[in-house]
Amino acid sequence: MITIFTRCNRVFMKKLLKFYLLSFVLLSDFLTYAQPGDTDGGGGGLEGGDPEPAPINSKLILLAIAGILFVIYTFRKSEEQA
């Protein structure tokens, strides 16, 4: 029986799948946060004005520290396996 997917093709297909998934996640971000324009000319939405924007920098330093610790953990774990 002729095998269609050789080892090289499997590796390529896995990389292609990862690329498609990454592209979908990055491009769907634009769709999920898109807001329609004001085309009706009238004002006032369902409940009035827009809510106040949420701050994004309240816990940014803690997030950066957690990210650095995660990188150190995964780096040490990969060195132990090698």
Contacts in CASP RR format, 6 or more apart in sequence:
PFRMAT RR
TARGET T0000
AUTHOR 0000-0000-0000
METHOD contacts of the structure
MODEL  1
MITIFTRCNRVFMKKLLKFYLLSFVLLSDFLTYAQPGDTDGGGGGLEGGD
PEPAPINSKLILLAIAGILFVIYTFRKSEEQA
5 13 0 8 1.000
END
